[in-house]
């Protein structure tokens, strides 16, 4: 098997010496779509920060430093700002090395096309639908041609149509060979798209098959939830 793009070996993660996640080991290989789930406070954001390289391990080893594209939760970019869709996408090139204007325009156009937003290139970001805004943020993460795409709650607060648009985009990207890591509380999204699912509970990480999320009782057990008793 080829070397992973990114790996954590026996890593402890936390803040100010306080451990949030302990003994975390995982490998992300090229072409995979791996999802991480857990209830609020389980450490999903902490794990993402480690994968992004913004949080150094307290212990253990991190291997690999792929080029990463990151799409945060919706709301990072205030929709009242007067940016056009292509300007939002172009932000993903900031700090990614000098390129000619021609190359920048080519990359932005390609990312917009991948996200299905070619017709919206000159539309103000504020005028896009929720699903279109999220796809624009994913295009911004893709524009610098990353080796690894990391998404934080990509369908958060979207209506049914917006969720369907994002799921279709992620499915197409994965089919095209894009390596994707996502965090989501929408277990239907995880069940439909992920090849592997990492479950965070009690400061630990375990992996399960996506099919295990199809059953409500099994989901509750994995996530440490208590189901309401039937009358």
C-alpha positions in Angstrom: 0.0 0.0 0.0 1.2 3.5 -0.8 2.2 5.8 2.0 -0.7 7.9 3.4 -1.2 11.5 2.5 -1.6 12.3 6.2 -1.3 10.2 9.4 -1.5 10.6 13.1 0.2 8.1 15.3 -0.7 7.9 19.0 -1.5 11.6 19.0 -2.9 13.5 22.0 -4.6 16.8 21.2 -5.8 19.6 23.5 -5.3 23.1 24.6 -3.0 24.5 27.3 -2.0 21.1 28.4 -5.6 19.8 28.8 -6.1 16.7 26.7 -9.3 16.7 24.6 -8.5 13.6 22.4 -6.1 10.9 23.4 -4.2 8.2 21.6 -5.5 9.2 18.1 -4.2 7.1 15.3 -5.4 7.4 11.7 -4.3 7.4 8.1 -5.8 9.3 5.2 -4.9 7.8 1.8 -5.2 9.3 -1.7 -8.7 9.1 -3.2 -10.5 8.3 0.1 -13.6 10.0 1.5 -13.4 9.8 5.3 -16.0 11.3 7.6 -15.8 12.1 11.3 -18.8 12.2 13.5 -19.6 12.7 17.2 -21.9 14.7 19.4 -21.3 18.3 20.3 -18.1 18.6 22.3 -16.7 15.3 21.2 -13.6 16.9 19.7 -14.4 17.1 16.0 -13.1 20.7 15.7 -10.0 19.7 17.6 -9.3 16.9 15.3 -9.8 19.1 12.2 -7.4 21.6 13.6 -4.7 19.0 13.9 -5.3 17.7 10.3 -5.2 21.3 9.1 -1.9 21.9 10.9 -3.2 24.7 13.1 -3.0 22.7 16.3 0.2 20.9 17.2 0.0 17.5 19.0 0.7 17.4 22.7 2.1 13.9 22.2 2.6 11.4 19.4 3.5 12.0 15.7 1.9 13.6 12.7 3.2 12.4 9.3 2.7 14.0 5.9 2.1 17.6 4.8 -0.2 17.5 1.8 -1.5 20.7 0.2 -4.8 21.3 1.9 -8.0 23.1 0.8 -10.4 23.9 3.6 -14.1 24.9 3.5 -15.2 26.0 7.0 -18.8 26.0 8.2 -21.2 28.4 6.6 -21.0 31.9 8.0 -17.3 32.5 7.9 -17.9 34.9 4.9 -20.5 37.5 5.7 -23.0 37.5 2.8 -23.4 41.3 3.0 -19.9 41.9 1.8 -20.0 43.0 -1.8 -17.9 40.1 -3.3 -18.8 38.5 -6.6 -18.7 34.7 -6.7 -15.5 34.6 -8.7 -13.9 36.9 -6.2 -14.8 34.6 -3.3 -13.2 31.7 -5.1 -10.1 33.7 -5.9 -9.5 34.2 -2.2 -8.4 30.6 -2.1 -5.3 31.6 -4.0 -4.1 34.1 -1.4 -0.8 32.9 0.1 -0.5 30.0 -2.3 2.4 31.3 -4.3 2.7 33.8 -7.1 0.9 33.1 -10.4 0.2 35.1 -13.5 -3.2 36.7 -13.8 -4.0 34.4 -16.6 -3.3 31.3 -14.5 -5.3 32.7 -11.7 -8.3 33.3 -14.0 -7.9 29.8 -15.4 -7.9 28.2 -11.9 -10.9 30.2 -10.7 -12.9 29.4 -13.8 -12.1 25.7 -13.4 -13.1 25.7 -9.7 -16.3 27.4 -10.5 -17.0 24.9 -13.3 -16.3 22.0 -11.0 -18.8 23.5 -8.4 -21.4 24.0 -11.1 -21.3 27.8 -10.8 -20.0 28.9 -14.2 -23.2 30.9 -14.8 -22.9 32.6 -11.4 -19.3 33.8 -11.7 -20.4 37.5 -11.7 -23.3 37.1 -9.3 -22.8 38.8 -5.8 -22.1 36.2 -3.2 -25.0 37.6 -1.1 -27.4 36.8 -4.0 -26.5 33.2 -4.2 -28.7 30.5 -2.7 -27.5 28.7 0.4 -26.4 25.7 -1.6 -24.7 27.9 -4.1 -22.8 29.8 -1.4 -21.6 26.5 0.1 -20.5 25.3 -3.3 -18.6 28.6 -3.8 -16.8 28.0 -0.5 -15.9 24.5 -1.7 -14.7 26.0 -5.0 -12.6 28.4 -3.0 -11.0 25.4 -1.2 -10.4 23.7 -4.6 -9.0 26.6 -6.5 -5.4 26.0 -5.5 -5.6 22.4 -6.5 -5.1 20.8 -3.1 -4.1 17.2 -2.5 -6.6 17.0 0.4 -10.0 18.7 0.7 -11.2 19.2 4.3 -14.8 20.3 4.9 -16.4 21.3 8.2 -20.2 20.6 8.3 -20.6 21.2 4.6 -24.4 20.9 4.7 -25.0 22.8 7.9 -28.2 25.0 7.8 -28.9 24.2 4.2 -32.4 23.3 2.9 -33.1 20.0 1.2 -32.2 21.4 -2.2 -28.9 22.9 -1.0 -28.0 19.7 0.8 -28.7 17.7 -2.4 -26.4 20.1 -4.4 -23.6 19.7 -2.0 -23.9 15.9 -1.8 -23.9 15.7 -5.6 -20.7 17.8 -5.7 -18.9 15.8 -3.1 -20.0 12.5 -4.8 -18.6 13.8 -8.1 -15.4 15.0 -6.6 -14.8 11.7 -4.9 -15.6 9.8 -8.1 -13.0 12.0 -9.8 -10.3 11.0 -7.3 -10.4 13.9 -4.9 -9.3 13.0 -1.3 -11.9 14.3 1.1 -12.1 14.5 4.9 -15.3 15.9 6.3 -17.0 16.5 9.7 -20.7 16.4 9.8 -23.6 15.9 12.2 -25.8 14.9 9.3 -25.5 11.2 9.5 -27.4 10.6 6.3 -24.7 12.6 4.4 -22.0 10.5 6.0 -23.9 7.2 5.3 -24.3 8.1 1.6 -20.9 9.5 0.9 -18.2 8.2 3.2 -16.0 5.1 2.7 -14.8 5.2 6.3 -16.4 6.8 9.3 -14.4 7.8 12.4 -16.5 8.1 15.6 -15.4 10.4 18.4 -16.6 9.5 21.8 -15.2 10.0 25.3 -12.0 11.5 23.9 -11.2 8.5 21.7 -11.5 7.6 18.0 -12.8 4.4 16.5 -13.7 3.6 12.9 -16.8 1.9 11.7 -18.4 1.0 8.3 -20.8 3.6 7.0 -23.5 0.9 6.9 -23.5 0.9 10.7 -25.1 4.4 10.6 -28.2 3.2 8.8 -29.8 1.9 12.0 -31.0 4.4 14.5 -30.2 2.3 17.6 -26.7 1.5 16.3 -26.1 5.2 15.6 -27.2 6.1 19.1 -24.9 3.5 20.6 -21.9 4.6 18.5 -22.4 8.3 19.4 -23.2 7.6 23.1 -26.8 9.0 22.7 -29.9 8.1 24.6 -32.9 7.4 22.5 -36.3 8.6 23.8 -38.4 5.7 25.2 -41.5 4.9 23.1 -44.9 5.4 24.8 
